[in-house]
Amino acid sequence: MKSYIITFIFLFIVFTSNAQGLLNKLEKTFTHQDTLRGSITKERAWWDLKYYHLDIKVNPVDKTISGSNKVRYTVLSEYSKMQIDLQEPMQIYKVTQDGKELKFERNGNVFFIELIANQKVGEIKEIIVSFGGKPKEAVNPPWDGGITWKKDKNGKDFIASSCQGLGASVWWPCKDHMYDEVEDMLISVNVPGDLTDVSNGRLKSIKKQKDGTRTFNWYISNPINNYGVNINIGDYVNFSEKYKGENGNLDCNYHVLSYNLALAKKQFKDVPKMLKAFENWFGPYPFYEDSYKLVEAPYLGMEHQSSVTYGNQYKNGYLGRDLSGTGWGLKFDFIIIHESGHEWFANNITYKDIADMWIHESFTNYSESLFLEYYYGKEAGAEYVIGCRKNIENDIPIIGHYDVNNEGSGDMYPKGANMLHMIRQVINDDARWKSILRGLNSTFYHQTVTSKQIEDYINNQSGINFNRVFAQYLTTTKIPVLEYIFKDGSFGYHWSNCVAKFDMPIKVRLNGIDTWLKPTTEWKSQKTTNDQKTIEVSKDFYVTASNIIE
């Protein structure tokens, strides 16, 4: 009896703790700081970002970053207060415009700057922000990010940034909202003389300083989102190749720790394979001018634009594991394929609000399947994406809360990919599907977008209204159920456990014959015979089926 009581208490604790965890997710409260970070405030809305020159010194000894950021902008409407974001404990020391020092006040992670000069509509202006401090150290990068300060096997400093969600303002002052991307940018990074910095874009120069340090100057000629800006500092060696792509020769540069050169030359052969497959599916690599770089980092990896970071231990799969459980996930290096896929979906097409993060992750998770399909066939790609369903939790909706810097469920990866896989089945025209994927990248080239824009584009280009499919899989945690019944020579069916008027067509094998059904939430029926009572739902659809027996 005592053992039963102990078991009951244990199960009660597990249940209540899990329930409380779910409750906390569903009842998340937001603060004024969340609003300042996640909304287009009036202190942001009046100016359009044009150019940054981020000029910093990275000091590994005391884990500090200091320097300045020149912010160039166009005045959209007259206003005298500007919001610049820089997270605690980092500090802004001074702000100047036209040589005059400006007053500013801090509100948590936000600085409000009082401008002296008239801000006339259409004028191009700039401020210079001097700053410094010890930025938040990454706890579990890239998910709980910041700056990673590590040592390599030889005891040399190995440093990198990763800050999606948390925000670039964790380590440098900027307009930290995704809706307004800087058009071009210069990054100057001063590091100890025995180390190399690799950042975004192309290396323009290396300047040796009198104190023995070196400054690396990187120029980005394309629009870039804030979290895509990165620093990678280490004892790097470099090798390179040219990829003959749709827009000509693409410079591919690889930066790895000196003792991993041989491993990298073998493992990074996935890069040209990736480029060939993704240019086929998505169109030309979006940043030929800035090159493609793969850079070893002291954490798993991240999609920093033209400076993709890599820490997958030179293994296929995800740190050697197949996330799909099918075997197909061991045919490629997960980080090379997934993080590079973000060059199209995240860096080329970027969400305006992190609540729509599915635009990045669902398409990129699905790109893993498309990579496999390109090299191993359609069935391989389908098996992989279907296999990844085992990772779906259905905890909270995929779309988060808007205007408070809140992302939705991690289901945006496997569940979002399976939603796209189903949409492809319903379209039932692979040529059109491919044209939609390529069309997204050309229509929204270098733009920030909303979920509605992506949904509308797919609807319009396919000629099919998927609004209820998007609503079902992006805004609820319910798995649709195809309820059916065989009775008196007829077959009845409808959708349940779904949004109102859910109407996704579905492919089934009915009495041994492949056919399409067009269920709605209302019952439909068709004639059959009494001895024909079998139905099998296509595995390509993430739904369940239930036989209603009276």
JOZI-V700462 format. One line per field, one symbol per residue. ss: DSSP state (H for helix, E for strand, L for the rest). phi: phi as a letter, one per 40 degrees, with the letter a starting at -180 (. if undefined). psi: psi as a letter, one per 20 degrees, with the letter a starting at -180 (. if undefined). Layout:
ss = ???
phi = ???
psi = ???
This chain:
ss = LHHHHHHHHHHHHHHHHHHHHHHHHHLLLLLHHHHHHHLLLHHHHLEEEEEEEEEEEEELLLLEEEEEEEEEEEELLLLLEEEEELLLLLEEEEEEELLEELEEEEELLEEEEELLLLLLLLLEEEEEEEEEELLLELLELLLELEEEEEELLLLLEEEEEELLLLLHHHLLLELLLLLLLELEEEEEEEELLLLEEELLLEEEEEEELLLLLEEEEEEELLLELHHHLLLEEELEEEEEEEEEELLEEEEEEEEEEHHHHHHHHHHLLHHHHHHHHHHHHHLLLLLHHHLEEEEELLLLEELLLLLEEELLLLLLEELLELLLLLLHHHLLEHHHHHHHHLLLELLLEEELLHHHLHHHHHHHHHHHHHHHHHHHLHHHHHHHHHHHHHHLLLLLLLLLLLLLLLLLLHHHLHHHHHHHHHHHHHHLLHHHHHHHHHHHHHHLLLEEELHHHHHHHHHHHHLLLLHHHHHHHHHLLLLLEEEEEEELLEEEEEEELLLLLLLLLEEEEELLEEEEELLLLLLEEEELLLLLLLEEELLLLLLEEEELLL
phi = .cccccccccccccccccccccccccbcbbbccccccbbccccbccbbcbabbcbbbbbccbfbbaiabcbbabccacabbbcbbacdccbccabbafgbcbcabbbgcbbbbcccccbcdgcbbabbbcaihbcdcccacccbchbcbbbcccgccbbabaacgdhcccbacaccaccbcccaabbbbcbdccbbbbbcgbccabbccccgcbbbbbbbcbdacccccabbbaccbbbaabbcbcbhcbcbbbbbcdcbdcdccccccccccccccccccbgddcbdcbgbbbbcbcaciacddfaccbacgfbcgcfgbcccgbgccccacdccccccdcdcbicccbccbcdccddcccccccccccccccbbhcccccccccccccccbfcbccccccgbfbcccccdccccccccccddcccfaccccccccccdcccbdfbcbbdcccccccccccgbcbdcccccccbbbccdbccaabafgbbbaacbfacdgdaccacbbbfgbcabbbcbcccbaacabccbababcdccbcabbaccbc
psi = ghhggggggghgggghggghggghghkpqqrhhgghhirnrhihhiqppgqqoooqppohgjlqpqbropoprpphqpqjpppppoqqjqqphqpqpkippqqqqpndjppopopgqpnppiqprqqpoprraoqpppgmqignacpporqahjjqqoqqqpkpfgqhihiqprnmqihoqqhrqpoooprqhjrppparbqphqppprhjirqppopppiqqqqgiiprqopamqrqrrrppnahkbpppopporqhijgggghghjiighggggghhghiaqpilhhirpqpppqkagrqkppjlpqpkjklqrankiqoihjihhijiroggggghhhihgngggopqhpihkihhghghhghhgghggghhirhhggghghghihiiphlgrqhpapqjjloqbqiihfhgghhghhggggghknhggghhgghhghhgkpkqqrrghggghgggghhjpojghgggghhirjqpqpoprpppljqoqqrprlrrpkpkpqqprooljpprpqmqaiqpqqqqaqhjokqpoppiipmrrqpooo.
